[in-house]
Amino acid sequence: MLKVCLSIMLIASVAALAACSSKNNESKTSPSASGTQPASSSSGAPSEAKKEPIELVFFYPVAAGGSIREVFDALAAQFNEEHGPDITVKNVFSGSYQDTLVKVKTGVMGKDSPDLTLLSSTALFELLDMDAIMPLDDLIAKDGGDAYVNDFYEAFLANGRTEGQLYSIPFQRSTIILYYNKDLFRKAGLDPEKPPTNYAELVEYGKALTKDGTWGLEITATDFIQWMFHAFALQNGKNIMNQDGTEMYLDTPENVEALQFWKDMIYEHKMMPTGATAWGTIPTDFISQKTAMMYHTTGNLGTVRNGATFDFGTAFLPAGKQYGTPVGGANLYIIKGLPQERQDAAWTFIRWLTEPERMAQFSIDTGYVAATKSSYDTETMKKFTAEFPQFLTARDQLEYAASSFSVHNQGEITKVFMSELQAAIVSNADPAESLKKIQKAADEALKQYHN
């Protein structure tokens, strides 16, 4: 019965997306293409054609808990009130990051795509491989220029750039942070104002907190497992790929050591659960005090704040040889091939979304990191962070952040990446062998991009 219900829901969702894209396709048709001729004046000379209203179709995903769909609906309503009827936006919730990527790629191939989309910042090379997105430099030069771009944190811009051009604008951004239960720290005799700062302290605290049916720490072994490994790799060595997305560096002693440390927290120190700990259930476990600490996206900060009945804190991820975290979250992309007036309209929406006050409020409403420095200078943000200082952890950690895993042929590599990491974490496979297999798959998938 559940399978039948899910099938019906899936069919309804696909139909709704198709209807939205179809409507968008109709709105992209020019008057001359539809057979409508421009109006003429009484003298017989053509009069200036009336500017047609533009309805933009905007796909957006949700990868964290809370009421983010309601936030996007409210943003669209506000934009439409301010800019309609000349420019309006039709929001289309498109599922997870991966769901949205598939739907956008399918739409591009079928010439039935949205005008713009919020997608994982790491989707850059996959979208470029199919010529799906346009560089934004010309639009930026006409409206905002260097002052606009330089307001964004560099760690968030990195995944949108390649070969000297910027293809996406940071918006729904995040890093991985440490959440910890201060009440459980007190019960374990730990200082609630001093979270673990390095691996030795992480193990010490994790073991002390693992008791009475509560785990010391939980880290996903399902979705985003490669994002979590990337953090350990950065803390113990260097980034796992180059800026051009043509090489990966996984089969190294430093990465083997990093993966082994993760495993040791499960199998040797017994401070983490065995099995496939799920991304989506970890925040629930933290809120219900089934785990005292968790590694998770700052995008769930709002969910934890609203759900926790205990005193909690946030902190940088503990350091190995150094602090380190990959950035995460989503950027705004404009689909390639739109008429100029639709490009301009899409850019108007992007500029509106990324105004300091609006980005500050979006950050407060969702828990994601505001991607611009000026957002933190607004009175709205200053007042909020004074009352809730945990909110500044992710921003402050950007000093140690690096671009997230993003390469050509990313979908093909990610399948092996995730399965081999799960083999090591869930099935206790040898870290060196798992990383060798990922490296081999990456080398094969990327060889066509080498000069």
N, C-alpha and C positions, 0 to 999 in steps of 0.2 A: 504493500500500500504506500509506504514511504517513497519507494522508487517511482511509482506512478505520479505522486504529488510533485516530486522533484522534477520529473519530466515535464509536467504541465507548466510548472513555474518557469523552467528553462525556455520552453516554447514561447510562453507569453513574453518573457524578457527579450528574446531574440526578435519577436514580432514588434515589440515596442521600439527597439533600437532601429530596426529596419524602417519603421514608419517615420522616426525622427530624421534619419539620414535621408530618406526619400523626400521629406519635406524640405530638408536643407538643399538637396540637389535641385529641386524645383526653384528654390529661391536664388540659386546661383545662375539661372538661365537669364540671359540678357533679353531686353525687349525685342531686338531685331531677330534674335534666334527663335523667339516664339511667334514671330509673324506680326507683332504689333509695331506700327510705324510711329515715329515721333509726331507730336501734334504740330500743325502749321498755323501761322498767323494769318490774318485776313489778307495780307499782301502776298501770300503765297510762300514767303520765306519760312523755313523751319524755325519754330520758337525753341527756346532752351528747354530740354527735356526735364521733367520733374524728377527730382532725386527719389529713387525708390527706397522704401524702408528695407533695412537689412536685419534678418534674424540669424544670428550665429548659433550653430549647434556646438555645444561644449560637452565633451566626455570627461568624467572625473571618476577616480577610484576611491575606495576606502580601504586602508590597511591597518587601522587601529580601532579601538573601541570608542564608545561615546556616540554623540549625536551629530557627527560631522555632516551627514546628509542634510540635516536641518540647517546647519550653518551655510552650506552651499546654496540651498534654496533661498535663504534669507539674503545672501549676497546677490543672487540673480534678481530677486525682486527689487532690491534697492537700486541696482544698476539700471534695470529697465525703467524704473520710475524716473531716474535722473536723465537717461539718454533716449528713452523711447519717445515717439515711435521710430525715430531715425535709425537707432541701433538697439536691438534687444537681444537677449541671450536666452537660449533654451538649454537648461541643464539636463544632461542624461547621465544618471548613475550607471556606471559600466562595470561594477564588480570590483574584484581585487586588482592589484597592479598588473598581474599577468593576464587576467581576463581582459582588461582594458587594452593592453598591448595587442592581444590577439584580435580584438574587435577593430582597433584602429588599422592594423595591417590588412585585415580582411576588407575593410572599407576602402582603403587605398587601392588595393588590387582590383576591387570591383567598381572603382570610380564612384563610390558612394560613402565618402568619409565625412567626419565632422570637420568643422572649420579649424578648430583648435582643441587641444586636449591637455589635461594634466596627466603626466605619465612619470614613471620612475626616472630619476635623473640618470640612471645607468642604461637606459634604453637607447642612448644616442647612436651608437654604432649600428645597432640592429635597424634603426630607422633610416640611417644614412645608407646602409647596404641596399635598401629597396627604394632609395630616392624619395622618401616620404615627407621630409621636412625641409623647411627653408631656413637659411641663415637670417638672423635678425638685425645684422649690423646696419643695413640701410635704414630700417625703420627706427632704430635707436638713434642714428645720426640726425634724423629729422625731428626727433622728439625725446629729449633727455640727454643724449650724448654721454661723454665720459663721466660726467657728474652722476648720472643715473646708474651706470654700471658700477662705478667705484664705490657706491653706497652698499653694495652686496658684499657679504663676507667671502673672501677668496676661496675658502674651502668649499663653499656651495657653488661657486662659479665653475670650478675645475671640471666637473663632469659635463658641463654644457659646451665646452670649448674643444676644438680640434683644428689643426692647420690654420690657426690665426683667425678663425671665425667663431662667433657665438650663436648656438642653435637653440638655446632654451633659457628661460628665465626662472631662477629659483623661487619657489613659493611655499609648498607644503614640505618643509625640510626638517630633518631630525639628525640626531646622533644616538648611539647606544649609551645609556647611563646606568649607573648602579642605583637601584632602589633598596632601601633597607628599613626594617621595622625597629624603631627606637625603643618601643616597649619591650620587645623580645631581647634587644641588646641589654637593657637594664636587668631583665630576669636572668640573663646569662652572665651577669657581672661585667659586661663590657660598657665602655663609655659611649653613650648614645650620640655624643657630639664628635666622635672620632671614628668614622668609618674606615675600613681597610684601605690603605694607600698603595700596597704592593702585594705581590703574589704570596709572600710568606705570611703577611697579616690576613690575607683572604682565606688561606687554608686554616690558620689559627682560629679566626672568627667563625668560619664555616663549620668546623668541627664542634666548637663550643655551642653553636646554635642548633645543631642537629640533635633534637631530643623531643620527647613527648609528641611524636607524630608530626613534627615540623622539620623540614629540610633546611639546611643552612643556606643553600643557593640553588636556583633553577636557571638553566639556559636552554633555549630551544634546540631540539634535535630534529625539527621538521622544517617548516617554512623559515626562510632566512638563516638557515644554519651556516651558509657560506658567508653571510654578513658577520655573524658572530666569530667565525674562524678568522676572518679578515682582521678583526680587532686584535685577536691574540697574535697574529702575524705581525701587525704593525708595532705591537708592544715589545716584540722580541727581535724584530729585524727591520725590514723595509716593506714598501708597498709591493703587492703581488702582481702588478702589471705596469706597463709603460703608459705614458699619457696619450699615445696614438692608438691604443687598443690593439696592437699587433703582436705583443709578446706577454707571456705570463711567467712568473718566477715562483713556482710552488715547491719543486723538489730541492729544497735547501735544508741544511742542518738546523738552521734557526726555525724554520717552519715545522720540521719534524718535532723539535723540542717544544714548540708552542702547542701543537696538537697533543703531544704526550702529556703536557701539564693539564690540559682540559680533561683528558681521560683519567689522569691520576686523581682528580677531584672526585670522580665517580667511583673508580674501582679500588683505589688505594686508601684515600682519605674518607670515603663513604659519606661525603657531605652533600652529595647530589643524587637524585634518583637515577636508577638505571632505566633503560627503555627509551622510547621515542617521546620525550617530553615535548608537548605541543606548544607552538608559538601562541596560539589563541587562548589557551587555558592558563598560561603562566600568570598573567595579571589577576585572574580570578583566584588562583592559588595564593598569590601575595595578599590580596584583599581579605581572603578568608583565613589567613595566617597559616597556610600549609607550607609556606616557605618564608624564611626570614629575610632573604635577599633575592633579588633577581636582576639579570641583565636584560634590559628591554629598551624599546624605542622611547624617546622623550614624547613621542606622539600619544602615548598612553598616560601622560601625566595628569591630564584632566580626568580620565576615568578613575585613576587611583585616588586623586584628591576628593572626588565626589563619593567614592565607595569605601574608602578606608575608615574604620572606626577607631583607629589607633594613631599614635604619633609616628610619622615616617619622615625619612630624610632621603636626599638624593646626593650623589657624589660622582666624581670622575671614575671611570673604570680603573681598577687597581693597575699599577704599572708592573711590567716585567723589567726589561732593561730600560724602558722609558714609558711614559704615558702614550696612549694612542687609541684612536677610534676612527673607523671609516664614517663619513657622512652618509646620510640616507634620505629617504623621502622622494618628493616628486617635483618636477619642473613643468613649466608651461611651454608648449610647442605649438607652432602654427603649421598647418599642413601645406605642403608645396602645391603650387599650381592654382591658387585662388586668384580671381581678378583683383586688381589693385585696390578697389574700393572695399573688398572684403578683408584683404590684408590690413588695410588701415583701420577698419572696424575692429578686427581681432586685436590689433595693437592697442587700440583705445581701451578695450576691456582689460588687457594685461596691465597697462599703465594704471588703470583705476584700481585693480586688485592689489597692486604693489605700492600704493601710496602709504606713507608711514603709519598714519592713524589706523588705516584699514588692516594693514598687515599686523600691527600690534594687537588689534582686537581679534583677528583670526587666530593669532598665536595664543592669546589668553583663552579663547573659546575652545580650542582644540588640544593645546599642549604642545603643538609643533613649535619649532624654533623660528622666531621671526628672522627672515633672511637678510634684512638690511640693518645697518648700524643706526640709522635715523629712527627706526621703530622703537629703539630702546631709549631714545631721547624724548619721546612723547610723554605727556603728563599721564595718559592712560596707563602706559607700561610702568612708569616710575611708581605710581600709586599701587599698582597690582604687585609688583615685585617687592615693594617695601613690606607688604602684608604676607607675601608668599615667596620668600627668598629661594626656595628649592627650584623655582622656575629659571633661575639664572645659571644653573649648573651646566646645562647643555650648551648655552652660548659661551660660557667661559672655557669649556672644554675644546672649543673650536681652535684654540691656540695649538692643540696637539692633534688636530683632525687632518685626514687626508682624503682624497677622492676615493669613491667607492668602486668596487669591481665592475668594470665596464670595458668590453672588448668587442671586436667584430665576431660574428658567429656566436654570440653570447648564449643564445638559447641552447645550442648544441652542447657547448661546454658546460653550462649550468647543470644539465641533466647528470653528467658524470661527476661534476663537482659535488652536488648534493648527495648522490648515491654513495660515493666513496667516503665522504665525511660521515654519513650515517653508518656506514660499515664500521668505521673506526670508533665512533661514539656509542652506537647502539649495540653493535655486534662484537665489539672489542677486537676489531681487526688491527693489524700492525700499521701505525701511522706512516711509516716510511713507504710501505707498499701502497697504501691508499693515495698518498701524494704523488708517487711515481705514476700511478694510473691516470690521475687528473692531469699531470704534466704532459703525458703522452697524448692524451685526448686534445689538450689545448694546442700543443705543437702541430698536430695534424690539422686541426680546424683553422689555425692561423697561418699556415705556411703560404697560402695564396696571397697573403698581404705583405709578405716580405719582398724587398727589392732584390 
